[in-house]
Amino acid sequence: MTNLIDLHVHSNYSDGTCSPSRLVQLALEKSLRAFALTDHDTTDGIFEAINAARNTELEVIPGIEFSTTYDKKDIHILGLGIQYENDDFQSALKRFRCSRNIRNLQIIEKLQEHGIDISYDKILKEYPDSASVWTRAHFARYLLEHGYVSSRNEAFDRYLGDRASCFVPRPKASPFEVISIIHQAGGYAVLAHPLLYGFSDKNLEILVSKCKESGIDGIEAVYSRNTPSNESQMRQLARKFGLKITGGSDFHGENKPDIDLGVGKGNLRIPYELWEHLKNSR
């Protein structure tokens, strides 16, 4: 077993394609010491992952990835080490999923208006494991598998992207509300992949400053799509605001085929010490 981990992993309970049990198998094959299951707005796969890792040396860290809104952008906050069975936390998740489900029904209606043979029941039949959380990735996969588009990118460009014909915005909490929800569940709140949001350096600092005021614990500085320069910039930002750093591949299985568990594009190395430092930060 190595000393390497992955703190940002998705299963087929949200928009990944691997079951939680399969993720455990892959992590063991790669000799990872730990990984965090961080599905979007759901913790439904965590029990399966923990159970699959039982009697092994692999640590499964209960996690989640919340979608929030700030400055008209979709900002993601990771919750790591959460008490995922906490009743208040699960009540909050139900509210998030209700908002997502309403949006998904509206997307289906718009796709139908564009001549696409799709319905709630058809999506449910094709992706039963993801019944609790459908994301736009599920719709993109459906369009691709049924021949309406030739690639996932085309699905987003034509139908699902923020400026595409079938896009439907959904009401979301702010990052600051979510930080509080994560803390109330005993978890550590981390700003996921900060450079993907397209902020200027100044505006990103403003966001991090506001997150710091709300008690955020860390920044995801070690990330699959970061260059060495990007990582250095995020480490400096974390130091400036007294935050811990974390790292993750953002593994989605076949939905992001260029990203592999634990190693990202091949060069990702996330030491267990990052998780230890985060846990010791309070």
PyMOL commands that set and color helices and strands:
alter all, ss='L'
color gray80, all
select helices_A, chain A and resi 20-29+46-52+87-113+120-126+128-130+136-145+152-160+175-184+194-197+201-213+228-240+253-255+273-279
alter helices_A, ss='H'
color red, helices_A
select strands_A, chain A and resi 5-9+34-37+59-70+73-80+188-191+218-223+244-248
alter strands_A, ss='S'
color yellow, strands_A
deselect
rebuild
show_as cartoon
